[in-house]
Amino acid sequence: FDAPESSFDVAIMPIDGDSSVKAVESGTVIGIERNADAMASITIQHTGGYISIYNNLGTVLVRKGQSVQSGSVIAHLSPTELSEDDHTTTNRELCFELWRNGTAVDPEQYILFQQTL
């Protein structure tokens, strides 16, 4: 996250190959979009003027207008290309944004993310 550089997301890597993406808080899905690479994004409106945005998604499990609960699985990450050399696939990182009242905020100031080394 670097607001002065217009980088409003944080990258979240999957743990143990789990591609599940969960809602950070209860809310209503207000947008689902697909980009030219067929990857999806989901936008959820929460109370208190917060909006969360989840990017680099493959399979979307919710629909626009749907209410979601905190911690519910809303999507799965889009896999990267299959490597012909090692015959493995990995999941892309989740690019996550958090906005409050129309202004991007640093998600790490609001959400405790698990860090592994």
C-alpha contacts under 8 A as a table, 3 or more apart, distances in Angstrom:
res1	aa1	res2	aa2	distance
1	F	7	S	5.45
1	F	8	F	5.12
1	F	9	D	5.21
1	F	10	V	5.43
1	F	106	D	6.04
2	D	5	E	5.48
2	D	6	S	6.30
2	D	7	S	4.90
2	D	8	F	6.18
3	A	6	S	4.85
3	A	7	S	5.60
3	A	8	F	5.83
3	A	104	A	7.27
3	A	105	V	7.97
4	P	7	S	7.60
8	F	97	E	6.01
8	F	98	L	7.86
8	F	104	A	6.15
8	F	105	V	7.49
8	F	106	D	7.44
9	D	95	C	5.75
9	D	96	F	5.07
9	D	97	E	4.49
9	D	98	L	7.54
9	D	106	D	7.79
9	D	107	P	7.86
10	V	95	C	5.66
10	V	96	F	5.37
10	V	97	E	6.64
10	V	107	P	7.26
11	A	93	E	6.00
11	A	94	L	5.63
11	A	95	C	4.69
11	A	96	F	6.43
12	I	93	E	5.39
12	I	94	L	4.96
12	I	95	C	6.35
12	I	96	F	7.30
13	M	92	R	7.36
13	M	93	E	4.63
13	M	94	L	6.37
14	P	17	G	5.93
14	P	18	D	5.77
14	P	19	S	6.12
14	P	91	N	7.09
14	P	92	R	7.95
14	P	93	E	6.57
14	P	94	L	7.75
15	I	18	D	5.78
17	G	90	T	7.22
17	G	91	N	7.12
19	S	76	H	5.00
19	S	77	L	5.06
19	S	78	S	7.94
19	S	91	N	6.46
20	S	73	V	6.20
20	S	74	I	7.72
20	S	75	A	6.11
20	S	76	H	4.59
20	S	77	L	6.60
21	V	73	V	5.54
21	V	74	I	5.90
21	V	75	A	5.18
21	V	76	H	5.48
21	V	77	L	6.83
21	V	94	L	7.99
22	K	70	S	7.57
22	K	71	G	5.09
22	K	72	S	5.18
22	K	73	V	4.27
22	K	74	I	5.54
22	K	75	A	7.18
23	A	26	S	6.92
23	A	68	V	7.26
23	A	69	Q	6.97
23	A	70	S	5.35
23	A	71	G	5.09
23	A	72	S	5.66
23	A	73	V	6.54
23	A	74	I	6.41
24	V	52	S	7.80
24	V	70	S	5.52
24	V	71	G	5.98
25	E	46	H	6.96
25	E	69	Q	6.51
25	E	70	S	3.99
25	E	71	G	6.78
26	S	46	H	6.41
26	S	67	S	7.46
26	S	68	V	5.44
26	S	69	Q	4.17
26	S	70	S	4.32
26	S	71	G	7.91
27	G	44	I	6.07
27	G	45	Q	5.42
27	G	46	H	4.51
27	G	47	T	7.09
27	G	67	S	5.72
27	G	68	V	5.50
27	G	69	Q	6.64
27	G	70	S	7.77
28	T	44	I	5.40
28	T	45	Q	5.28
28	T	46	H	6.77
28	T	64	K	7.89
28	T	65	G	6.01
28	T	66	Q	5.63
28	T	67	S	4.41
28	T	68	V	6.05
29	V	32	I	7.72
29	V	42	I	7.12
29	V	43	T	5.88
29	V	44	I	4.36
29	V	45	Q	6.36
29	V	62	V	7.63
29	V	63	R	6.83
29	V	64	K	5.08
29	V	65	G	5.23
29	V	66	Q	5.46
29	V	67	S	6.43
29	V	68	V	7.34
30	I	42	I	7.86
30	I	43	T	5.68
30	I	44	I	5.55
30	I	45	Q	6.34
30	I	64	K	5.50
30	I	65	G	5.91
31	G	41	S	7.91
31	G	42	I	5.70
31	G	43	T	4.90
31	G	44	I	7.06
31	G	64	K	5.72
32	I	40	A	6.89
32	I	41	S	5.66
32	I	42	I	4.65
32	I	43	T	6.44
32	I	63	R	7.39
32	I	64	K	6.50
33	E	40	A	5.41
33	E	41	S	5.31
33	E	42	I	6.74
34	R	37	D	7.76
34	R	38	A	5.48
34	R	39	M	5.41
34	R	40	A	4.22
34	R	41	S	6.43
35	N	38	A	5.29
35	N	39	M	5.61
35	N	40	A	6.37
36	A	39	M	7.44
38	A	58	G	7.68
39	M	55	N	7.67
39	M	56	N	5.40
39	M	57	L	5.36
39	M	58	G	5.53
39	M	78	S	6.59
40	A	55	N	6.29
40	A	56	N	5.94
40	A	57	L	4.73
40	A	58	G	6.10
40	A	59	T	7.80
40	A	60	V	7.36
41	S	53	I	6.87
41	S	54	Y	5.34
41	S	55	N	4.40
41	S	56	N	6.45
41	S	57	L	6.00
42	I	53	I	5.70
42	I	54	Y	5.24
42	I	55	N	6.83
43	T	51	I	6.83
43	T	52	S	5.75
43	T	53	I	4.50
43	T	54	Y	6.55
44	I	51	I	5.56
44	I	52	S	5.30
44	I	53	I	6.51
45	Q	49	G	7.61
45	Q	50	Y	6.20
45	Q	51	I	4.61
45	Q	52	S	6.75
46	H	49	G	6.52
46	H	50	Y	5.09
46	H	51	I	5.76
46	H	52	S	7.70
47	T	50	Y	6.13
48	G	100	R	7.75
49	G	99	W	7.98
49	G	100	R	5.26
49	G	101	N	4.97
50	Y	98	L	7.02
50	Y	99	W	5.52
50	Y	100	R	4.39
50	Y	101	N	6.48
51	I	98	L	5.83
51	I	99	W	5.06
51	I	100	R	6.37
52	S	96	F	7.30
52	S	97	E	5.69
52	S	98	L	4.62
52	S	99	W	6.37
53	I	96	F	5.71
53	I	97	E	4.97
53	I	98	L	6.42
54	Y	57	L	7.34
54	Y	94	L	6.73
54	Y	95	C	6.07
54	Y	96	F	4.90
54	Y	97	E	6.69
55	N	94	L	5.91
55	N	95	C	4.99
55	N	96	F	6.30
56	N	77	L	6.13
56	N	78	S	5.91
56	N	92	R	6.74
56	N	93	E	7.02
56	N	94	L	5.75
56	N	95	C	6.48
57	L	60	V	6.96
57	L	75	A	6.59
57	L	76	H	5.89
57	L	77	L	4.34
57	L	78	S	4.81
57	L	94	L	7.40
58	G	75	A	7.24
58	G	76	H	5.74
58	G	77	L	5.07
58	G	78	S	3.74
58	G	79	P	7.09
59	T	75	A	5.45
59	T	76	H	5.16
59	T	77	L	6.93
59	T	78	S	7.04
60	V	63	R	7.95
60	V	74	I	6.42
60	V	75	A	4.40
60	V	76	H	6.65
61	L	73	V	7.52
61	L	74	I	5.10
61	L	75	A	5.05
61	L	76	H	7.98
62	V	66	Q	6.66
62	V	74	I	5.71
62	V	75	A	7.35
63	R	66	Q	5.61
68	V	72	S	6.68
68	V	74	I	7.91
69	Q	72	S	5.52
73	V	76	H	7.97
77	L	91	N	6.05
77	L	92	R	6.23
77	L	93	E	7.34
77	L	94	L	6.80
78	S	91	N	5.98
78	S	92	R	5.88
79	P	89	T	6.52
79	P	90	T	5.68
79	P	91	N	4.19
79	P	92	R	5.66
80	T	89	T	6.17
80	T	90	T	5.65
80	T	91	N	5.60
80	T	92	R	5.77
81	E	89	T	6.53
81	E	90	T	7.92
82	L	87	H	6.36
82	L	88	T	5.86
82	L	89	T	4.95
82	L	90	T	7.92
83	S	86	D	5.78
83	S	87	H	5.19
83	S	88	T	5.78
83	S	89	T	6.67
84	E	87	H	5.22
84	E	88	T	7.87
96	F	107	P	7.95
97	E	104	A	7.39
97	E	105	V	7.90
97	E	106	D	7.91
97	E	107	P	6.78
98	L	104	A	6.00
98	L	105	V	5.74
98	L	106	D	6.85
98	L	107	P	5.63
99	W	102	G	6.00
99	W	103	T	5.32
99	W	104	A	4.27
99	W	105	V	5.45
100	R	103	T	5.32
100	R	104	A	6.39
100	R	105	V	6.67
105	V	109	Q	7.89
106	D	109	Q	5.61
106	D	110	Y	7.40
107	P	110	Y	5.34
107	P	111	I	5.85
108	E	111	I	5.24
108	E	112	L	6.43
108	E	113	F	7.17
109	Q	112	L	7.95
